[in-house]
Amino acid sequence: MGWKPLDGEREIDRLFVAGAREQDEAKRKLIYGEFQKIVQEQLPVIHLINEVALVAVRDRVQGLKYSGLPSWGLWNIEELQLKE
């Protein structure tokens, strides 16, 4: 017997492939919008953990803002400056 995907799971797969193949940005946005709607309704995965990261920065770097996001602490990299 084995595992059989649900209709919502099949639709998620179909939309993901369709979005990857669509060249028109407006159409692709609609496809991924529908994809996200179904994913939120089905909630196939709920992430309950965050990765742990250690970030070291020299004292010359200014403007660093730490965040809980898994971006290795450099989510505002365009704002960083070096002190002379």
C-alpha positions in Angstrom: 0.0 0.0 0.0 2.5 2.7 1.2 2.0 6.4 1.4 -0.4 8.2 -1.0 -0.4 11.9 -1.3 -3.5 13.9 -0.5 -5.2 16.0 -3.1 -3.9 19.2 -1.5 -0.3 17.8 -1.6 -0.7 17.0 -5.3 -1.9 20.5 -5.9 1.0 22.0 -4.0 3.4 19.9 -6.2 1.6 20.9 -9.4 1.7 24.6 -8.5 5.4 24.5 -7.5 6.4 23.0 -10.8 4.0 25.4 -12.7 5.5 28.4 -11.0 9.1 27.3 -11.7 8.2 26.9 -15.4 6.2 30.1 -15.8 8.2 32.9 -17.6 5.6 35.7 -17.1 6.3 37.3 -13.7 2.7 38.4 -13.1 1.4 34.9 -13.8 4.2 33.3 -11.7 3.2 35.6 -8.8 -0.4 34.4 -9.0 0.7 30.7 -9.1 3.0 31.1 -6.1 0.2 33.0 -4.3 -2.1 30.1 -4.7 0.7 27.7 -3.7 1.2 29.7 -0.5 -2.5 29.7 0.3 -2.8 26.0 0.0 0.4 25.4 2.0 -1.0 27.6 4.8 -4.3 25.7 4.8 -2.6 22.3 4.8 0.3 23.2 7.1 2.4 20.2 6.0 5.4 21.4 8.1 5.6 23.5 11.2 9.2 24.5 12.1 9.6 24.4 15.8 13.3 25.2 16.0 15.8 27.7 14.8 19.4 26.9 13.8 22.1 28.0 16.2 24.7 30.3 14.9 27.7 32.1 16.4 28.8 35.3 14.8 32.0 37.1 15.5 32.7 40.6 14.2 35.7 42.8 14.6 35.3 45.9 16.8 35.9 48.1 13.6 32.5 47.0 12.2 29.7 49.5 13.0 25.9 49.2 12.5 25.5 45.4 13.1 22.0 44.5 14.3 21.5 41.0 15.7 18.3 39.2 14.8 16.6 35.9 15.6 16.4 35.2 11.9 18.7 32.4 10.5 20.7 34.9 8.5 24.0 34.6 10.5 23.5 38.0 12.0 24.1 39.9 8.7 20.5 40.7 7.6 21.4 44.4 7.5 24.7 43.9 5.7 24.1 47.0 3.5 24.1 49.2 6.6 27.5 48.0 7.9 30.4 50.4 8.0 34.1 50.1 8.9 35.5 52.5 11.6 38.9 53.9 10.8 
